[in-house]
Amino acid sequence: MSPRVLHTIAAGSGAITREKLLDLGVTPSEIRRLLNAGELVRLRRGVFTDGATWAALDEHVGRPFLLARAAITTMRRGWVLSHDSAAHAWGLPLLRPAQPLVHVTRPGFTNAWTEYGVRHHLARFTPSQVGRAHGLPALDLPRTAVDIARERGVLHGVVAADAVLQRGATRTDLEAAYSTMTSWPGVRAAREAVALADHGAESVHESLTRLLVIEAGIGRPDTQFPVRTREGIKWCDIRVGNHIVEAHGLVKLRPVAGGGVATSPAEVVAQETWRRERLLRDEGLGTSNVYWDDHWGPRRAAAIERLRRDAAETTALRGERLHERLARDAEHIRREYGDRRRTGPVEPA
């Protein structure tokens, strides 16, 4: 393919229109040949990318966002990115839907329809709720989380709302986003998702684990709980009473170069995890681990029973209320470090 075409695709954030290809001297017959050879990939009618760019994108965020870019750049009449597509544009982590779609919204009476992989929404929004993400018009973070909750329910909504709070929005911002949605479809799910949201969840897995704890009925989750141990301060995902619940995933074992967070070999990370649990137990805390597969199917019920059993054992040994020393230490640590815990001198979990 012509270097000029490849440069134009890169300059266009991965997309190029048919008109631009023709302007660059690519004939209709050559476009067909490039498509048949896989050197061009059709994103939607009249919009393309090159095969190498498409192959390099992941199917969960990269490809859906490029499809959203292709859709919104060919639309008129005030369409903006919304729902999942706005979340991809803003870089929000999401719980993946069963059927990925491009989502766009424009002002109108509440309605929605799907055509050619694009979910079109008619709904009211104010100019102040529209920003620009990667150069594209998109509904803002609070409105995006609320719309996802309305469209796909509480579980997806909590994950999105947690991520929005992590980005610095407030619960008041989220409540304002649905305040005018009287009798809108799904608004009850949006209200519940916002009520359950917590800025302490640092990943989709942690959001889902907190909901699992709530469903287990073992107590009110306290997120990002600090514990002073003989080997430094450890930050725990969730605490209920004197019991710690950790969300474990492959991301902690996968090297940074592979998209994970591990800076040591997997066996070293595993040993550190076991030592960390021993340190927490030495401070008078019980522990439970939750894995990604525990959230789905028959394993969910088994995980809930395991949490109840583990928490009951801790309560029998340590009592229901958090030990006064641990409570006092946690209050001091949080007051001293606050949101700087990842960059300050406190040892990370």
TORRO-305579 format. One line per 4 residues: number of its first residue (from 1); their letters; for each residue x, y, z of C-alpha. Coordinates in Angstrom, 2 decimals. Layout:
BEGIN
NUM	a	X:Y:Z; ...
//
This chain:
BEGIN
1	mspr	0.00:0.00:0.00; 1.17:3.53:-0.74; 3.16:5.14:2.12; 1.03:8.27:1.62
5	vlht	-2.11:6.25:2.29; -0.61:4.65:5.39; 0.49:8.05:6.67; -3.00:9.46:6.14
9	iaag	-4.56:6.53:7.98; -2.20:7.04:10.91; -2.89:10.79:10.90; -6.60:10.03:10.93
13	sgai	-6.25:7.91:14.10; -6.61:4.71:12.13; -9.42:5.55:9.68; -9.63:6.89:6.15
17	trek	-12.64:7.67:3.97; -13.22:6.49:0.43; -13.13:10.10:-0.76; -9.69:10.60:0.78
21	lldl	-8.42:7.41:-0.84; -9.60:8.67:-4.21; -7.95:12.04:-3.54; -4.69:10.17:-2.92
25	gvtp	-4.95:8.49:-6.30; -6.26:5.10:-5.22; -8.74:3.95:-7.86; -12.03:2.12:-7.13
29	seir	-10.62:-1.07:-8.63; -7.51:-0.80:-6.48; -9.68:-0.29:-3.38; -11.47:-3.54:-4.22
33	rlln	-8.15:-5.32:-4.74; -6.78:-4.06:-1.42; -9.94:-5.18:0.36; -9.74:-8.65:-1.18
37	agel	-6.08:-8.90:-0.19; -6.79:-7.84:3.38; -4.57:-4.78:3.09; -7.66:-2.59:3.58
41	vrlr	-10.43:-3.37:6.08; -13.89:-1.84:5.74; -15.04:-0.32:9.04; -18.36:0.83:7.66
45	rgvf	-19.61:2.02:4.30; -17.08:4.49:2.91; -14.59:4.23:5.83; -11.55:1.96:5.98
49	tdga	-8.39:1.13:7.89; -5.31:-0.82:6.90; -5.00:-4.49:7.71; -1.98:-4.11:9.97
53	twaa	-3.69:-1.48:12.13; -6.81:-3.63:12.46; -4.82:-6.75:13.35; -2.91:-4.89:16.08
57	ldeh	-6.08:-3.73:17.87; -7.66:-5.81:20.64; -11.24:-6.90:20.11; -12.54:-5.55:23.42
61	vgrp	-11.59:-1.86:23.24; -9.35:-1.05:20.27; -11.57:-2.37:17.49; -14.89:-1.18:19.00
65	flla	-13.45:2.32:19.46; -12.16:2.47:15.89; -15.58:1.35:14.65; -17.12:4.11:16.79
69	raai	-14.73:6.65:15.28; -15.68:5.53:11.79; -19.39:5.79:12.61; -19.39:9.20:14.28
73	ttmr	-17.22:10.82:11.61; -19.75:9.94:8.92; -22.83:11.08:10.88; -24.56:14.42:10.97
77	rgwv	-27.45:16.00:12.92; -25.66:16.33:16.27; -24.77:12.72:17.05; -22.24:12.19:19.88
81	lshd	-20.55:9.08:21.24; -22.34:7.63:24.26; -22.58:4.53:26.45; -19.75:2.02:25.73
85	saah	-18.35:4.07:22.86; -17.98:7.15:25.06; -16.40:4.97:27.75; -13.84:3.67:25.23
89	awgl	-13.12:7.22:24.13; -12.55:8.36:27.72; -10.51:5.27:28.58; -12.94:3.87:31.17
93	pllr	-12.64:0.16:32.03; -15.92:-1.68:31.48; -17.53:-5.04:31.98; -17.76:-6.33:28.43
97	paqp	-21.25:-6.65:26.94; -22.50:-9.85:25.36; -22.94:-7.99:22.06; -20.48:-5.14:21.45
101	lvhv	-22.08:-2.23:19.59; -21.20:1.30:18.62; -23.37:3.70:20.67; -24.31:7.22:19.57
105	trpg	-26.87:9.66:20.95; -28.52:12.83:19.71; -31.20:15.03:21.31; -34.76:13.81:21.02
109	ftna	-37.57:11.98:22.77; -36.22:8.85:24.46; -35.95:6.06:21.91; -33.37:3.65:20.51
113	wtey	-32.79:1.37:17.54; -29.91:-0.69:16.12; -28.71:-0.73:12.51; -25.54:-2.27:11.09
117	gvrh	-23.87:-2.64:14.47; -24.70:0.88:15.64; -27.08:1.51:18.52; -28.77:4.88:17.94
121	hlar	-30.22:6.62:21.00; -32.52:9.61:21.15; -32.27:11.29:24.55; -31.97:14.75:26.01
125	ftps	-28.62:16.10:27.15; -27.18:19.54:27.77; -24.21:21.11:25.95; -22.26:20.99:29.23
129	qvgr	-22.53:17.17:29.18; -20.60:16.93:25.91; -16.81:16.89:25.81; -14.18:15.89:23.28
133	ahgl	-12.28:12.64:23.70; -9.60:11.83:21.13; -11.03:14.68:19.10; -14.52:13.17:19.00
137	pald	-17.72:14.51:20.62; -18.68:12.30:23.56; -21.02:12.50:26.52; -19.11:13.13:29.74
141	lprt	-18.07:10.57:32.34; -21.02:10.78:34.77; -23.61:10.69:31.98; -21.78:7.78:30.35
145	avdi	-21.86:5.70:33.54; -25.55:6.44:34.09; -26.41:5.55:30.48; -24.53:2.25:30.73
149	arer	-26.49:1.39:33.89; -29.78:2.24:32.18; -28.89:0.22:29.10; -27.34:-2.90:30.70
153	gvlh	-28.30:-2.97:34.36; -26.86:-2.55:37.83; -23.81:-4.83:37.48; -22.44:-3.01:34.42
157	gvva	-23.51:0.32:35.90; -21.60:-0.17:39.15; -18.41:-1.04:37.26; -18.75:2.11:35.14
161	adav	-19.70:4.34:38.09; -16.75:3.03:40.15; -14.40:3.90:37.31; -15.88:7.39:37.01
165	lqrg	-15.40:8.00:40.73; -11.81:6.78:40.38; -11.32:9.46:37.72; -12.27:12.21:40.16
169	atrt	-16.02:12.65:39.69; -18.27:12.70:42.76; -21.42:10.85:43.66; -23.21:14.19:43.37
173	dlea	-22.03:14.40:39.74; -23.48:10.95:39.05; -26.76:11.80:40.78; -27.02:15.01:38.76
177	ayst	-26.60:12.98:35.56; -29.83:11.05:36.21; -31.73:13.78:38.07; -33.73:14.83:34.99
181	mtsw	-34.39:11.27:33.77; -37.88:11.02:35.24; -39.49:7.78:34.05; -36.70:7.10:31.54
185	pgvr	-36.14:3.40:30.74; -33.61:1.87:33.12; -33.34:4.87:35.44; -34.03:2.72:38.52
189	aare	-30.97:0.62:37.68; -28.96:3.82:37.29; -30.02:5.06:40.74; -29.07:1.76:42.35
193	aval	-25.74:1.58:40.55; -24.82:5.09:41.71; -25.88:4.28:45.28; -23.60:1.20:45.27
197	adhg	-20.64:2.93:43.59; -17.35:3.24:45.47; -14.27:5.22:44.48; -12.02:2.64:46.16
201	aesv	-12.44:0.02:43.41; -9.33:0.12:41.24; -10.41:-2.46:38.65; -13.45:-4.20:37.21
205	hesl	-12.51:-7.26:39.26; -12.51:-5.24:42.50; -15.92:-3.75:41.66; -17.38:-7.20:41.07
209	trll	-15.76:-8.57:44.22; -17.34:-5.80:46.31; -20.75:-6.71:44.89; -20.05:-10.35:45.71
213	viea	-19.32:-9.37:49.32; -22.56:-7.38:49.49; -24.53:-10.33:48.10; -22.91:-12.63:50.64
217	gigr	-24.32:-10.40:53.38; -21.22:-10.55:55.56; -21.12:-6.81:56.27; -20.49:-3.41:54.73
221	pdtq	-17.37:-3.40:52.52; -14.61:-0.93:53.36; -12.36:-0.52:50.30; -8.61:0.11:50.18
225	fpvr	-8.03:-0.64:53.84; -4.46:-0.05:55.10; -2.80:-2.40:57.59; 0.51:-1.67:59.29
229	treg	2.58:-4.87:59.39; 6.14:-5.66:60.39; 7.06:-5.42:56.68; 5.37:-2.12:55.98
233	ikwc	1.86:-0.95:55.21; -0.28:-3.25:53.09; -3.34:-1.90:51.28; -6.19:-4.42:51.13
237	dirv	-8.93:-4.45:48.50; -11.90:-4.93:50.86; -12.40:-5.25:54.61; -15.50:-6.43:56.48
241	gnhi	-15.08:-6.45:60.24; -11.76:-8.21:60.89; -11.86:-10.03:57.56; -9.98:-9.10:54.37
245	veah	-11.21:-10.01:50.88; -8.73:-9.75:48.02; -9.53:-9.77:44.29; -6.85:-11.89:42.63
249	glvk	-6.38:-12.02:38.87; -3.82:-12.94:36.24; -2.97:-9.25:35.85; -0.95:-9.52:39.08
253	lrpv	1.09:-12.39:37.61; 1.41:-11.05:34.06; 4.51:-8.93:33.29; 4.09:-5.21:32.63
257	aggg	5.20:-5.76:29.03; 2.30:-8.17:28.57; -0.31:-5.81:29.93; -0.06:-6.84:33.58
261	vats	1.43:-5.22:36.67; 4.04:-7.82:37.70; 7.64:-6.66:37.92; 8.87:-10.05:39.17
265	paev	8.48:-13.63:37.88; 5.10:-15.26:38.57; 6.49:-17.62:41.22; 7.98:-14.69:43.12
269	vaqe	4.68:-12.80:42.95; 2.86:-15.89:44.27; 5.28:-16.22:47.18; 4.85:-12.54:48.01
273	twrr	1.07:-13.03:48.02; 1.33:-15.92:50.50; 3.69:-13.92:52.72; 1.34:-10.95:52.59
277	erll	-1.57:-13.13:53.76; 0.55:-14.41:56.65; 1.41:-10.83:57.65; -2.28:-9.88:57.67
281	rdeg	-3.16:-12.93:59.77; -0.38:-12.02:62.19; -2.15:-8.67:62.68; -5.37:-10.44:63.64
285	lgts	-7.18:-10.44:60.29; -8.78:-13.30:58.41; -8.45:-13.49:54.61; -10.39:-14.71:51.59
289	nvyw	-9.37:-14.65:47.93; -11.80:-14.10:45.05; -10.85:-15.01:41.48; -12.37:-13.83:38.21
293	ddhw	-14.19:-17.11:37.55; -15.88:-16.81:40.96; -18.21:-14.14:39.58; -19.95:-16.35:37.02
297	gprr	-22.13:-19.43:36.83; -22.11:-22.13:39.53; -18.82:-20.80:40.94; -20.58:-17.62:42.08
301	aaai	-22.80:-19.46:44.55; -19.80:-21.46:45.76; -17.76:-18.27:46.22; -20.55:-16.66:48.25
305	erlr	-20.71:-19.68:50.55; -16.93:-19.64:50.92; -16.98:-15.94:51.86; -19.70:-16.55:54.44
309	rdaa	-17.79:-19.48:55.93; -14.45:-17.65:56.03; -16.01:-14.51:57.52; -17.83:-16.55:60.16
313	etta	-14.57:-18.25:61.18; -12.86:-14.86:61.50; -15.74:-13.48:63.54; -15.60:-16.46:65.88
317	lrge	-11.88:-15.91:66.42; -11.60:-12.11:66.33; -15.09:-10.77:67.00; -17.43:-8.75:64.80
321	rlhe	-15.97:-5.28:65.29; -12.64:-4.20:63.85; -9.89:-4.29:66.47; -9.37:-0.82:67.96
325	rlar	-5.64:-0.81:67.14; -6.27:-1.63:63.48; -8.99:1.00:63.25; -6.75:3.63:64.82
329	daeh	-3.81:2.79:62.55; -5.98:2.83:59.43; -7.44:6.21:60.30; -3.96:7.65:60.82
333	irre	-2.58:6.18:57.58; -5.51:7.39:55.52; -5.30:10.85:57.03; -1.57:11.05:56.36
337	ygdr	-1.43:9.61:52.85; -4.95:9.77:51.42; -4.93:9.44:47.65; -1.13:9.66:47.59
341	rrtg	-0.77:6.11:48.83; 0.50:4.80:45.47; 3.16:7.49:45.10; 4.17:8.13:48.71
345	pvep	6.55:6.16:50.91; 3.91:3.60:51.84; 4.76:0.14:50.57; 2.20:-0.86:47.90
349	a	0.22:-4.07:48.20
//
